[in-house]
C-alpha cells in the first residue's frame, strides 16, 4: 500500500497507553484525520511539543485497510517553527481556543486545500505580528465561516443581524437576533482584515461581546457544537 505524505495542522492530542498519543489533524491532502503517534512519551525520544495545538507538521502514514484499524504515523516533523504562538501567553491562549473551535467544526470529509491554506497563512501572520493582534481570533472566526458555509449574507442591509438566517434586517425575524448596538459592532468586524499593518479596532468590552456573539453564531450553525472550555480563559485574559 502506498505511503501518503502531507502537511497537517494539529487540532488535538490525547494520551494513548503509556507512551503514545492519538493525534487529530487537519491535513492538506486528506482533510480531517486521526492517527496514533507511537513512543511520544518514551524516555529516549520524548517529543510531545511536536503535537502542540495548531503546530504544522509534515507527516507520512499508510492508509488504514478497514474502519477497525487505527492509523499509525510513520513519521512526523515540524514544517514551520513558530516564533511566538506557543510562547507568548496571550497568543498561546488564543491558539488553544482556536484549536478547540476547529476541532468542533471541522468534520470528516474530503480535503479542502483552500481552507488548509487559510488556516496555515493566518497562523503565520499571527505569529509574525508583534503587537496589535488582540482582534485576531475574531477576524479569524468570521473569515473561517466562509469555508464552513455560513458567512453572513451582505446583499441586504438592516439595523439588526439575524444569527439564525445569517442576514441583516430591520424586523425581528428569528429568536436569535443581535440588538442594534451589537449589529453595529458585528458590521465593523466584517470590514476587517488581519495584516501586518492592521491595528486593534475593539476595546476589551467590545472584544468580549463579539467573542460571545461569534460563539453563538457558530453554535446556531454547527451540529453538536458546545461552548469551548477555553472560552472562559480567553474572557479572563482580555478582562
N, C-alpha and C positions, 0 to 999 in steps of 0.2 A: 504494500500500500504506500502511496506517495506521502511524503512529509510536507506539511503546509508550513510556510514561513510567512509571517505577517507582523506588522506593527500592532500594538494593543495598548489601550489605556486601562489601568487597573481601577475597578469600581469598588471592590470589597474583597476581604480575605477572612477566612475562618480557619482556626486551627483544626487539623485532622490527624488524629492519632498523636503520637509523641513528637514526631519530627516534621510533619508535613502541613501544608495549607491547602484549603480549597479556595481557589482564586477566581473571582468573576471579572471578566474583562469585556470591553467593547473593542472588537478587532476591526482593522481597516478592511480586511478581505472577507471576513465571515460573519460580521455582526456580533451579536452577544454570545459569549461562550464561557463555560466554566471548566476549570482544569484542576488537577492535583499537582501541586509543586512539591516534589519529594525532597526530604532531607533539609528543609529550610532551617529547622532548629537544631540540626546536628552540630556538635561542637566544632568539627573541623571546617564546616562551610556555612556557618550561620550567616544568613543574608536576608533577614526579614525586611530591611529597608528597601529592598528591591520591589516589594509589593505594597509600598505606601499608597494611599488613595490618590488616584489620578496620575501616578507615575506612568511614563510612556516607555514601553518595552518593545524589544524585537524578540518574538517568541517563535518556537517551532514545535510542532506536535503531529502525531499521526491521528487522523480522524477515527472516531470510535466505530466499531463494526456493528454495534446494536445499541439500543437505548439503555440496556442494562449495564453497559460498560462505561466506566469513568475514563476520561481522557487525561493522560499524564503529559505534562510538559517535558519535551526532550531538552530544551534549552530556553533560557531567558536572560536577557541582558538589557541594561538601560540604554535607551536611544539618545535621550536628551537629559543632561544634568541641570536641573533647575537651580538657580542661584538663591532664590528666596522663598519659594512656595511652601516648603516643609520646615522652614526655619524661622520665618517671621511670624510672631504669634497671631496677628490679625489675619494674614494671608492663609496661614495654616488652618485656622478655624473656618474660613470661607471655603477652603478646599475640602475639608471634611463634610461640610454642609452640601456642597455641590455634588460630591461623590455620592452622598446619600440620596439626593434628588435623582441623579442619573440612574442609580441602582433601582429606584422605584418606577421610573418612567420608560426606560429602555426595555424593550420586550424581545423575546426570542424571534428573530426574523432575519431575513437576508441582509447583507451588508448595505450600508448607505455611506459611500465614501465622502460625500459632501458633508454629512453630519460628523463623520470622524474628523475631517479636516477642520470643521468649525470648532469642535472641542479642542483639538490639538493647537490650532493657531491662537485661539482665545487664551488658553493657559499660558502659552509662551509670551503673549503680550502682557498678561497679568504678572508673570514672573519678572519681566524686564522693567515694569513701571515702578519707579522708586517711591513716588508719592501720588496723591490724588487718585487712589484706587478704591476708595470706600464704596463707590456705587457699582463696582464691577459685577458682583453677583446678581444685582437687579437687572442690569443690561444683559448679562449672560442668559438669565432665565427667560426674559421676554423674547430675545432673539432665538433661543432654543425652541420656543413654541412654534416657530416657522416650520421646523423639521418634524415636529410632533403633530402638526395638522390643526392647531387651534390659535394661530396668531390672530390678533384682533382684526376684524373687517373694518377697513378705513374708508370704505366707499360712502358711508353715511356719517353725518356728524350729529352731535347732540350733547346735552349737558350732563347726561348720565351714561354710565357704561354698564351693559348687561353682561355679567360674568358668564352666565349660562349659555347665552347665544352668541357671545363674542362680538357685539356691535354697540355703537353709540346711538343713543336715542333720547327723546325728550319725554317719553312716557315710561311708567313703571311696568316693564314688560315681563319681569320674572321675579322670583323670590330672592335671587342673587344679584342685587343691583348695588353699584357703587353710588355714594352720595355725590353731590355736585363738586364739593371741595376735593374729594378723593379722585374724582374723574379728572379734574384739572391736573393733579399730580401724575396720574396714570398717563395722560396725554403727553406730559413733559417727558416721562420715561421713554415713550415710544419714539421721541425725536432724537434720542441719544445714541452715540456710538462710543465705544471704548477704544481710544487710540493713545499713542504716545503723548499727544498734545492735550488730550481731554482733561478737564478739571472736574472735581466733585461738584455736583449740582444741588444735592439734597442735604438738609441738616439731619441730625440724628433722629429726631422725632418723625420726620418725613420718611427717612430710610426705613425705620421700624414699621411704619404704617404700610409702606409699599411692599415690604417683605411679607407681611401678613396677607395683603391683597393677592400677591403672586402665588403664595402657597394655597390660598383659597381657590384661585383660578385653576391651578394645576389639579387640585382636589376634585373640582367640578368636572374636569375634562379627562381624568385618568382613572381607569378602573383600579380598584384596590389600593388607592393612594392613601397613605396615612401620614400624619404630620411627622416630619423628620425629627429624630431625637436631638439632633444638633441645633434645631431652630432656637431653643431657649438659650443655648450658649451664645449664639450669634446676637440675639437680642441683648443679652447682658453685656456683651463685648462692646456694642455700639451705644450702650447707655452709660 
